[in-house]
Amino acid sequence: MAITQLHDIHRRRASRNLGLLAVLLGFVVLVFGLTVVKVEHGASMQAFDHQPRVSLLPKVEGQ
């Protein structure tokens, strides 16, 4: 016997699923946008790798 009618719970679940889809897509777009902005300004980014950063050391005259 095939189910031919959708129960009310199926409609509510489908609408919640669409809402969750919208939230997840918004999150993906946000992360992608932040990634694009960070890559565009990548020259000023430096990671912490337990090494002294030359850009933070004071300039020594005569060298």
URQUI-V265710 format. One record per helix or strand of 2 or more residues. SS is the DSSP state (H for helix, E for strand). FROM is the first residue (numbers start at 0). LEN is the number of residues. Records with the same first field share a line. If there is no record, write none. Layout:
BEGIN
SS = FROM-LEN / FROM-LEN
END
This chain:
BEGIN
H = 7-33 / 41-3 / 53-3
END
